[in-house]
Amino acid sequence: MTEARDGHHAGPQWESLVRTGALITVALVMLWLAFNVRLPSISTLQEWILDLGWAGGLAFIGLYAVVAMTPIPVTIMAVAGGLLFGAGNGSILSVIGALLGSWAAYWLARMLGRDTVMKILGSHASKVQHHLQDAGFQAVCVLRLMPGFPYWPVNYGSGAFGVSQRDFLAASALATIPGQVSLVAIGAFVANATVANGVVIGVAWAVVIAMTIWAYREWRKARKQADDPS
């Protein structure tokens, strides 16, 4: 009986130690990245990517995915995508990179657990919990489209608060595409100030605004139904 009780307590203790170690490791890595890593200038990125030739697109996707997993803003990557590859190809590569990084962060959060992720989210924790608790597709859309709200808390919060993988990926794809296109188009316009690129910027931002209003209304409706099922 004593061995059984000892064994019963050993499991949770080891699990707690592993989670604590993971928290410390992830937190330190993210803090180091946030304060010490600076993305190269857009001109430097342009030279680096173009020097890689055909592999430049894959390198851009990989770098974007890593950035999407960290507190480093993704805006510079999206704008760089427009400068490097134009509005069309840049949008495709940026969306793929953003979604891959978001998906990886989602599963990392699932493995770390809610308590650990709450500590990692820091000041973003309360807002993410408010939107994602007992919610799904609409909530992810709202946070993805919210102006100035970074990607990484949505990724980690979705994994921690039980948003299904299907809802997370579907909402991320739907909400990420117009936002990324709007940012990529800015880069494309800087590189080549044509009417077509200007139109893409205007249309993309109009879609972002319309989708933000729609997603917020749908999220409010879902929350009311959850609070008052009758």
C-alpha positions as CSV (number, residue, x, y, z in Angstrom):
1,M,0.0,0.0,0.0
2,T,2.9,2.4,0.9
3,E,4.5,1.7,-2.5
4,A,1.3,2.3,-4.3
5,R,0.7,5.6,-2.4
6,D,4.3,6.6,-3.1
7,G,4.0,5.8,-6.8
8,H,0.7,7.7,-6.9
9,H,2.3,10.8,-5.6
10,A,5.5,10.5,-7.8
11,G,3.6,10.9,-11.0
12,P,2.0,14.3,-10.3
13,Q,5.3,15.5,-8.8
14,W,7.3,14.6,-11.9
15,E,4.6,16.1,-14.1
16,S,4.7,19.3,-12.1
17,L,8.5,19.4,-12.4
18,V,8.4,18.8,-16.1
19,R,5.8,21.6,-16.6
20,T,7.7,24.0,-14.4
21,G,10.9,23.3,-16.4
22,A,9.0,23.8,-19.6
23,L,7.5,27.0,-18.4
24,I,10.9,28.4,-17.4
25,T,12.5,27.3,-20.7
26,V,9.8,28.7,-22.9
27,A,9.5,32.0,-20.9
28,L,13.3,32.6,-21.0
29,V,13.5,31.8,-24.7
30,M,10.6,34.1,-25.5
31,L,11.9,36.9,-23.3
32,W,15.4,36.6,-24.9
33,L,13.9,36.7,-28.4
34,A,11.7,39.7,-27.6
35,F,14.5,41.8,-26.1
36,N,17.6,40.6,-28.0
37,V,16.6,39.4,-31.4
38,R,15.9,42.1,-34.0
39,L,14.8,41.2,-37.5
40,P,17.1,42.4,-40.1
41,S,16.1,45.4,-42.2
42,I,13.8,44.8,-45.1
43,S,16.7,45.6,-47.5
44,T,18.9,43.0,-45.8
45,L,16.1,40.5,-45.9
46,Q,15.6,41.2,-49.6
47,E,19.3,40.6,-50.4
48,W,19.4,37.4,-48.2
49,I,16.3,35.8,-49.7
50,L,17.2,36.7,-53.3
51,D,20.7,35.2,-52.8
52,L,19.1,31.8,-52.0
53,G,17.5,31.6,-55.4
54,W,14.7,29.1,-55.7
55,A,15.0,28.2,-52.1
56,G,14.3,31.7,-51.0
57,G,10.5,31.1,-50.8
58,L,11.0,28.1,-48.5
59,A,13.4,30.1,-46.4
60,F,11.0,32.9,-46.1
61,I,8.2,30.6,-45.0
62,G,10.4,29.0,-42.4
63,L,11.5,32.3,-41.0
64,Y,8.0,33.6,-40.9
65,A,6.8,30.5,-39.1
66,V,9.4,30.9,-36.4
67,V,8.5,34.6,-36.0
68,A,4.8,33.7,-35.7
69,M,5.7,31.5,-32.6
70,T,7.4,34.4,-30.8
71,P,6.4,37.8,-29.5
72,I,8.3,39.4,-32.4
73,P,5.8,41.3,-34.6
74,V,4.9,39.6,-37.8
75,T,4.2,42.9,-39.6
76,I,7.8,43.3,-40.9
77,M,7.7,39.8,-42.4
78,A,4.4,40.4,-44.3
79,V,5.6,43.8,-45.6
80,A,8.9,42.2,-46.6
81,G,7.0,39.5,-48.4
82,G,5.4,42.1,-50.6
83,L,8.7,43.8,-51.3
84,L,10.4,40.5,-52.1
85,F,7.8,38.6,-54.0
86,G,5.0,41.0,-55.0
87,A,1.4,41.1,-53.8
88,G,0.4,37.7,-55.2
89,N,3.3,35.4,-54.4
90,G,4.1,37.4,-51.2
91,S,0.6,36.9,-49.9
92,I,0.7,33.1,-50.5
93,L,4.1,32.7,-48.8
94,S,3.2,34.9,-45.9
95,V,-0.1,33.2,-45.2
96,I,1.6,29.7,-45.3
97,G,4.3,30.9,-42.9
98,A,1.9,32.5,-40.5
99,L,-0.4,29.5,-40.4
100,L,2.5,27.0,-39.9
101,G,3.9,29.0,-37.1
102,S,0.5,29.5,-35.5
103,W,-0.3,25.8,-35.7
104,A,3.1,24.9,-34.1
105,A,2.4,27.3,-31.3
106,Y,-1.1,25.9,-30.8
107,W,0.3,22.4,-30.2
108,L,3.1,23.6,-28.0
109,A,0.4,25.2,-25.8
110,R,-1.6,22.0,-25.7
111,M,1.5,20.2,-24.4
112,L,2.4,22.8,-21.9
113,G,-1.1,23.1,-20.4
114,R,-3.4,26.0,-19.3
115,D,-1.6,27.0,-16.1
116,T,1.8,27.2,-17.8
117,V,0.4,29.1,-20.8
118,M,-1.4,31.6,-18.6
119,K,2.0,32.5,-17.0
120,I,3.6,32.8,-20.5
121,L,0.8,35.1,-21.8
122,G,1.4,37.6,-19.0
123,S,-0.5,40.8,-19.6
124,H,-2.4,39.2,-22.5
125,A,-3.8,36.4,-20.3
126,S,-7.0,38.0,-19.2
127,K,-8.1,39.3,-22.6
128,V,-7.3,36.0,-24.3
129,Q,-9.1,34.0,-21.6
130,H,-12.1,36.3,-21.8
131,H,-12.5,35.8,-25.5
132,L,-11.5,32.1,-25.8
133,Q,-13.0,30.6,-22.7
134,D,-15.9,28.4,-23.8
135,A,-15.6,29.8,-27.3
136,G,-14.1,28.7,-30.6
137,F,-14.3,29.8,-34.3
138,Q,-15.7,33.3,-33.8
139,A,-13.4,34.1,-30.9
140,V,-10.3,33.2,-32.8
141,C,-11.5,35.3,-35.7
142,V,-12.1,38.3,-33.4
143,L,-8.6,38.2,-31.8
144,R,-6.9,37.5,-35.2
145,L,-8.6,40.6,-36.7
146,M,-8.3,42.9,-33.6
147,P,-6.1,45.8,-34.6
148,G,-2.7,45.8,-32.8
149,F,-3.3,42.5,-31.1
150,P,-0.3,40.2,-31.8
151,Y,-0.5,36.7,-33.2
152,W,1.3,34.7,-30.5
153,P,-1.2,35.1,-27.6
154,V,-4.0,33.9,-29.9
155,N,-2.0,30.8,-30.9
156,Y,-1.0,29.8,-27.4
157,G,-4.3,30.8,-25.9
158,S,-6.3,28.7,-28.4
159,G,-4.3,25.6,-27.5
160,A,-4.5,26.3,-23.7
161,F,-8.3,27.1,-23.6
162,G,-9.5,24.1,-25.5
163,V,-10.3,25.6,-28.9
164,S,-10.6,22.6,-31.3
165,Q,-7.9,22.2,-33.9
166,R,-10.6,22.4,-36.6
167,D,-12.0,25.7,-35.4
168,F,-8.5,27.1,-34.8
169,L,-7.2,26.3,-38.2
170,A,-10.4,27.3,-40.0
171,A,-10.7,30.6,-38.2
172,S,-7.0,31.3,-38.5
173,A,-7.0,30.8,-42.2
174,L,-10.2,32.9,-42.7
175,A,-8.9,35.8,-40.6
176,T,-5.3,35.6,-41.5
177,I,-5.7,35.8,-45.3
178,P,-7.1,39.4,-45.6
179,G,-4.8,40.7,-42.9
180,Q,-1.7,39.3,-44.5
181,V,-2.8,40.4,-48.0
182,S,-3.3,44.0,-46.7
183,L,0.2,44.1,-45.2
184,V,1.9,42.3,-48.1
185,A,0.2,44.8,-50.5
186,I,1.8,47.7,-48.6
187,G,5.2,46.2,-49.2
188,A,4.4,45.6,-52.9
189,F,3.1,49.1,-53.2
190,V,6.4,50.5,-51.7
191,A,8.4,48.5,-54.2
192,N,6.1,49.2,-57.2
193,A,3.5,52.0,-56.6
194,T,1.0,50.9,-59.2
195,V,-2.8,51.5,-59.2
196,A,-3.3,47.7,-59.0
197,N,-1.3,47.4,-55.8
198,G,-3.1,50.4,-54.3
199,V,-6.5,48.8,-55.1
200,V,-5.3,45.6,-53.4
201,I,-4.5,47.5,-50.3
202,G,-7.9,49.3,-50.2
203,V,-9.9,46.1,-50.9
204,A,-7.9,44.0,-48.4
205,W,-8.4,46.6,-45.6
206,A,-12.1,46.9,-46.4
207,V,-12.4,43.1,-46.1
208,V,-10.5,43.2,-42.7
209,I,-12.9,45.9,-41.3
210,A,-16.0,44.1,-42.5
211,M,-14.8,40.7,-41.2
212,T,-13.9,42.3,-37.8
213,I,-17.4,43.6,-37.4
214,W,-19.0,40.3,-38.5
215,A,-16.7,38.2,-36.2
216,Y,-17.3,40.4,-33.2
217,R,-21.1,40.2,-33.6
218,E,-21.0,36.4,-34.1
219,W,-18.7,36.1,-31.0
220,R,-21.1,38.2,-28.9
221,K,-24.1,36.1,-30.1
222,A,-22.2,32.9,-29.2
223,R,-21.3,34.2,-25.8
224,K,-25.0,35.2,-25.1
225,Q,-26.2,31.7,-26.1
226,A,-23.5,30.1,-23.9
227,D,-24.5,32.3,-20.9
228,D,-28.2,31.8,-21.4
229,P,-28.9,28.4,-23.2
230,S,-32.6,28.8,-22.7
